[in-house]
Amino acid sequence: MNINYLVSSISRQPAKPREPHNLFKDTSKMESPTSDASLKEQLKSTFVGKTLDQVPTPSVILDLAKLETNCNGMLEATEKLGLLWRAHIKTHKTTELTRLQVGNDKSTPVNIVVSTIIEAENILPLLKEYQSKGRKVNVLFSFPLFPSAASRLADLSAQLGPDSISLMIDHPDQLVSAATIAHTTGAYPPLVFIKIDGGYHRAGVQPSPSFATGESTQGDSSHPSEVLIDAVLEAEKQNKCVLHGVYIHAGHSYGTRTDWAALGYLAQEFQICLDFAEAIRKRSPGHKLVLSVGATPTATTIQHPSIISSGDNNNNNNGDSSVQKLKEFIIAQSKRENPFSLEVHAGVYSTLDLQQLATHARDSSLLKADDIAISVLAEIASLYPSRGKNSTTEALINAGCLALGREPVTDKGSIPGVDYSGWGFLMPWGGNLTSNPTPGPDFPRVHPGWQVGKVSQEHGILVWDGKPEDEIPLQYGQRVRIWPNHSCIAGACFDWYLIVDSRSKGREDEVVDVWPRWRGW
């Protein structure tokens, strides 16, 4: 994090067409922070108490009320079902939201996932805090292990102690780097998850077809997955690593478009992991393993009313016996005598975004636009009357792809080009825009209202989707809040989040905290 840049950016007075105010009158005396704590305090002294009409744009905003609701929903569901929980922190890269994700139950372990080592290095003080309070901690570096990562991971292992670092392995050659960690003075043999490709084809070893039929034997080692299992077990015998479990990510579940359809992907994840784990146990009888499944669409479906309800009733499964079967599978695997422990992992569930809304992973009682906790604050810099479709207005905002990202909501419509294809959707917020239509149960097929239709580096173009006579007028200098397509990408270029709390009636737009965000690798 470039501290000098942060301080200089704070001290710049943004030009606004609204009433004058001396926003940063004391920042000329700010000194370069010497720690994240001092940075946070300087940011808080600058922004806390200001409203969203008084802060620079573009800024990225998080709503504490919605974050807590989203995080508590996952904690409660995993607890009810007896599932292990592993929170991915790559979406936000902050200490504060990590706290919400792992909860404050001292009896539960703190298991997290990181995509970059800098996330693990920055969350280290919090993990040590949890260790001091008696909670076990484990950090999974979710990118398949590459050589230059070994020394930094070894340092983390030495600081956190045994069983604190987990690796993702999907090729035998990566075990050389795992051994480097184990052999580093002060470090410990890392735990290893074998990464399975469940059909997304981003990373992971593809399972042998024989796993699904139960025909895998130790003598058949020609398939890459068989070769990998044998190599990991051999490395474990040599004390180079500890085979902890198998891990799968159903990224293709982002393509679902009907309520609860992601449940089918969750069932597939569990089955693929179970088959793979059984193949491991044929080679190493008695080996206990963790089966880690998830992506936000699949992980959040465990909140299905029929799954988390007590008893065995089928009242809420819409006649789908597969829901009850999935619940029975989860309950059976959670029994103590079972050699497999089930773990769920997810990350973007905490903030949500338009991609998640489009999946319909849950029905509208549990997943709606108002649950999205992240927005990007921007200003209208110019207006272009009659330039848009059907002579509607277009407007320029000071938030382009560097502020919003350039990752689409994939078009899965039966007729290409009909579904939502924008780069962000205006929240119903601020003056006359409180009447801007909200994406509803038919999103992304139905998507009327103001949305970001085009982006370049710093420029975003607002376009109106709907009847020209229904167009909501915009004004130069008007502030807007935009729900992004993908919150992980939308936050990537910002150095901190401004925190508001929609529970504070009459003060919903007041900044109550500032959360510094880590950047880099």
Secondary structure, 3 states (H helix, E strand, C coil): CCHHHHHHHHHCCCCCCCCCCCCCCCHHHCCCCCCHHHHHHHHHHHHCCCECCCCCCCEEEEEHHHHHHHHHHHHHHHHHHCCEEEEECCCCCCHHHHHHHHCCCCCCCEEEEECCHHHHHHHHHHHHHHHHCCCCEEEEECCCCCHHHHHHHHHHHHHHCCCCEEEEECCCCHHHHHHHHHCCCCCCCCEEEEEECCCCCCCCECCCHHHHHCCCCCCCCCCHHHHHHHHHHHHHHCCCCEEEEEEECCHHHHHCCCCCCHHHHHHHHHHHHHHHHHHHHHHCCCCCEEEEECCHHHHHHHHCHHHHCCCCCCCCCCCCHHHHHHHHHHHHHCCCCCCEEEEEEECHHHCCCHHHHHHCCCCCCCCCHHHCCEEEEEEEEEEECCCCHHHCCEEEECCCHHHHCCCCCCCCCCCCCCCCCCCEEECCCCHHHHHCCCCCCCCCCCCCEEEEEEECCCCEEEEEECCHHHCCCCCCCCEEEEEECCHHHHCCCCCEEEEECCCCCCCCCECCEEEECCCCC
